[in-house]
């Protein structure tokens, strides 16, 4: 069937970091985090579909793991930044 879903998972996971960084400068941090988390979740979903459906499972596994790591990073950094701002 190909590597389409796994590659899409990798691209969406990496795009989530870019979206988070660029949108936080343009439209505000909270909305940027929400959009980036949505894109990361899509990366996880496409990675999981890539594991189940694609011929080569490597790209699907990479997309799934990368999506989970990116999601954890985004949530942890957001939690720390919001906690820091609230303490000021």
Helices and strands as residue ranges (DSSP letters): H 4-26, H 29-53, H 57-87
